[in-house]
Amino acid sequence: MLEGPDGCGKTNHSDLLNEKINKSGIKSIVYHHSKPTVSNSYLAYFNQRKEVYKSFIESDDDVLVLDRGFYSSMVYSVAAHAKLNLRAVEFDKTTYNKVPEVVEEINYLTSIKNLFFNILVINCQDHLLNDRLTKRGEEVLDIDHKMRYFYRSELNGLPSLENLYDLDPYVFTAIYLNFTGQTKEEFSEHIMKYFNICHRWIKEYGDGEMFEQST
């Protein structure tokens, strides 16, 4: 799963990663979400991904590259619950209720055998994110600032949310990749290097001869 705030480059780098994996001789497919057409976006996204998971498992592909996964739903839900006060984000865990659809997706994924997960979070500076959103004709909203906070915060960041949703650290752990002004190709190579490290690790310690299947 490639994760991160809007404008960090998930879509471009998902496509580039998928291309590089296939060129390396490993069968890979990429999935980009369509915009939900129903009010419950959490359920809509889960239903979309569930169909993708099923198709992937039934295929002979080794890798599924996801442009956003349930981590985005998790981050969006806490961001929507939080308050923004002079760019300071206030979040009360005691009044937050876990999203049932996110919990259902986590339970569904953990029930699948021989499915390995790599969650890569693209970390990017605010001014770059703002510039990219502006070029896309999108306004930078309060929800964008709050989501960036939860992707980055040492106090309430992804490790805290992983704990909040009772994620198994041996199954789901987010790894940060920092974009610091590299070219698109340089950063793409950085992502591919991480993929190769994960590939070698699963090949050596996983339950299958190669990846079995991995998102």
Disulfide bonds with the S-S distance in Angstrom:
none
